[in-house]
Amino acid sequence: MSHDDVPAYGLWSLVIINSAIFIMFAYSFAPPKTLRDWRSFGAFSAFLVALFAEMYGFPLTIYLLSGWLTTRFPGVNWYSHDAGYLLETMFGWKANPHFGPFHIASQVLIFGGFILTAASWKILYAAQKAHRLATTGPYARIRHPQYVGFVLVMTGFLLQWPTIITLAMYPILVYMYVRLARREERDALAEFGAEYEQYAAEVPRFNPRLRWRPHAPASESHAH
């Protein structure tokens, strides 16, 4: 029996293990503190659980699209694990999907997102303890690197294993992060006043500033 013919679903222990690992990763990189933080963290965790439930538990997306997939791509065993990497399969990648272009891009986005989130949290935590405005490291280029990091992680997972549920959740989560960012900006403006106005005028909200121009003010913040 070839690896491609081995069913890889109904493995609910892997759903639990993988969900727990990535949720703990996210928690260790950016532990929630406020009720707003917990809500966004809960939504992100739900995204991960939905993803791994289809990756190892029940392939709902493939089941719902099985008629179209079988007609459009005959000869593929859509209930094998390798076929679950939909983009690799649909674009005709014949080798191991773990070495396909979409999978490699997804790994770069996932690990890059977690690294960005971790680097941002260290700076943010030190700034919050000192009651200063965080303007160094990733905060010198974008005002909300932690939220950008989480979006990169979600984008990576979508490239790797797209599902109907996670595709539906993705824009909702992005919208949630945008709202949280704007609310935190209002809080930072109320706390730091003109200093935050200057920082916000110099540093973009989400799109990284390519030219390096260190921010001058003496303080360091409280915006993700």
C-alpha positions in Angstrom: 0.0 0.0 0.0 1.5 3.4 -1.0 1.7 6.3 1.5 -0.8 8.1 -0.7 -3.4 5.4 -0.1 -3.2 5.4 3.7 -6.2 7.1 5.3 -5.1 9.8 7.8 -8.3 10.9 9.4 -10.1 10.0 12.6 -6.8 10.7 14.5 -8.4 12.9 17.2 -5.4 12.5 19.5 -3.3 14.3 16.9 -6.0 17.0 16.7 -5.7 17.6 20.5 -1.8 17.4 20.6 -1.3 19.7 17.6 -3.9 22.2 18.8 -2.4 22.2 22.3 1.2 22.7 21.0 0.4 25.6 18.8 -2.0 27.3 21.3 0.7 27.0 24.0 3.3 28.4 21.5 1.0 31.4 20.9 0.4 31.8 24.6 4.1 31.8 25.4 4.9 34.3 22.7 2.1 36.7 23.6 0.3 35.9 26.8 -3.1 37.6 27.0 -3.6 40.1 29.9 -6.8 41.9 29.3 -10.3 40.7 28.4 -9.8 42.0 24.9 -6.5 40.0 24.7 -8.3 36.8 25.8 -11.1 37.3 23.2 -8.6 37.6 20.4 -6.5 34.7 21.7 -9.7 32.6 22.0 -10.6 33.3 18.4 -7.1 32.5 17.2 -7.2 29.2 19.2 -10.6 28.3 17.6 -9.0 28.9 14.2 -6.2 26.4 15.1 -8.6 23.8 16.5 -10.8 24.0 13.3 -7.7 23.6 11.2 -6.3 20.5 12.9 -9.8 19.0 13.2 -9.9 18.9 9.4 -6.2 18.0 9.0 -6.4 14.9 11.3 -10.0 14.4 12.4 -12.7 14.7 9.7 -12.0 16.3 6.3 -15.2 18.3 6.1 -14.0 20.5 3.2 -12.9 17.6 1.1 -16.2 15.8 1.9 -18.3 18.8 0.8 -16.2 19.3 -2.3 -15.6 15.7 -3.1 -18.0 15.6 -6.2 -16.3 18.6 -7.8 -12.8 17.5 -6.8 -13.3 13.9 -8.2 -14.6 15.3 -11.5 -12.0 17.9 -11.9 -9.0 15.8 -10.7 -9.7 12.2 -11.5 -7.4 9.5 -10.1 -6.6 11.3 -6.9 -7.5 9.6 -3.6 -8.9 12.6 -1.9 -9.1 10.9 1.5 -5.4 10.3 1.7 -3.4 12.7 3.9 -1.2 14.0 1.0 -4.2 15.0 -1.0 -5.3 17.2 1.9 -2.6 19.7 0.9 -5.2 21.0 -1.6 -3.1 23.7 -3.3 -0.2 21.4 -4.0 -2.6 18.7 -5.4 -4.7 21.1 -7.5 -1.7 22.7 -9.0 -0.2 19.4 -10.0 2.7 19.0 -7.6 3.5 15.3 -8.0 6.2 14.9 -5.4 5.9 14.8 -1.6 3.6 17.8 -0.8 5.7 18.7 2.2 8.3 19.9 -0.3 5.8 21.8 -2.5 6.0 25.5 -3.1 2.8 26.3 -1.1 3.9 24.2 1.8 7.4 25.8 1.9 5.8 29.3 1.7 3.4 28.3 4.5 6.3 27.2 6.8 8.1 30.5 6.2 4.9 32.5 7.1 4.1 30.4 10.2 7.6 30.5 11.7 8.2 34.1 10.6 4.9 35.1 12.2 5.7 33.4 15.5 9.2 34.9 15.5 7.8 38.4 14.9 5.2 37.9 17.7 7.8 36.7 20.1 10.3 39.5 19.3 7.5 42.1 19.7 6.3 40.8 23.0 9.7 41.1 24.6 9.8 44.7 23.7 6.2 45.4 24.6 6.5 43.7 28.0 9.6 45.7 28.9 7.9 48.9 27.8 4.7 48.2 29.8 6.7 47.5 32.9 8.5 50.9 32.5 5.3 52.7 31.5 6.9 53.8 28.2 6.0 53.7 24.6 7.4 50.7 22.6 9.2 52.1 19.6 12.2 49.8 19.1 12.7 46.6 17.2 9.6 45.6 15.1 7.8 48.7 16.6 10.2 50.9 14.8 8.7 49.7 11.5 5.0 48.9 12.3 2.8 49.9 15.2 1.2 46.5 15.7 3.7 43.8 14.9 2.1 41.2 17.2 -1.2 41.3 15.3 0.7 41.2 12.0 2.5 38.1 13.3 -0.7 36.3 14.1 -2.1 37.1 10.7 1.1 35.8 9.1 0.6 32.5 11.0 -3.0 32.2 9.9 -2.1 33.0 6.3 0.6 30.3 6.4 -1.8 27.7 7.7 -4.3 28.6 5.0 -1.7 28.1 2.3 -0.8 24.8 3.8 -4.2 23.3 4.5 -7.1 25.5 3.3 -10.6 24.6 4.7 -14.0 26.2 4.3 -14.2 26.9 8.0 -10.8 28.5 8.4 -11.3 30.5 5.2 -14.6 31.9 6.7 -12.9 32.6 10.0 -9.8 34.3 8.5 -11.4 37.7 7.5 -13.3 37.8 10.8 -10.1 37.4 12.8 -8.3 40.0 10.6 -11.2 42.4 11.3 -11.0 41.7 15.0 -7.3 42.4 15.1 -7.8 45.7 13.2 -10.5 46.8 15.7 -8.3 45.8 18.6 -5.4 47.8 17.1 -7.5 50.9 16.7 -8.8 50.6 20.2 -5.3 50.2 21.6 -4.2 53.2 19.6 -6.9 55.3 21.3 -5.7 54.1 24.7 -2.1 54.9 23.9 -3.1 58.3 22.6 -4.9 59.0 25.9 -1.9 57.9 27.9 1.0 59.3 25.9 -0.6 62.2 24.0 1.6 64.1 21.6 4.4 61.5 21.9 2.1 58.8 20.5 0.8 61.2 17.8 4.3 61.8 16.6 5.0 58.0 16.7 1.8 57.2 14.8 2.7 59.9 12.2 6.1 58.3 11.5 5.3 54.5 11.7 2.6 52.7 9.7 -0.1 50.7 11.4 0.4 47.4 9.6 2.5 47.8 6.4 6.2 47.8 7.5 8.2 50.9 6.8 11.1 49.9 4.5 13.4 52.8 5.1 15.0 52.6 8.5 14.4 55.8 10.5 14.8 55.2 14.3 12.1 56.9 16.3 13.5 59.5 18.5 11.3 59.9 21.6 12.6 58.9 25.0 9.7 56.6 25.9 8.7 53.1 25.1 4.4 51.6 24.9 1.6 49.8 25.2 0.2 49.2 21.7 0.4 45.8 20.2 
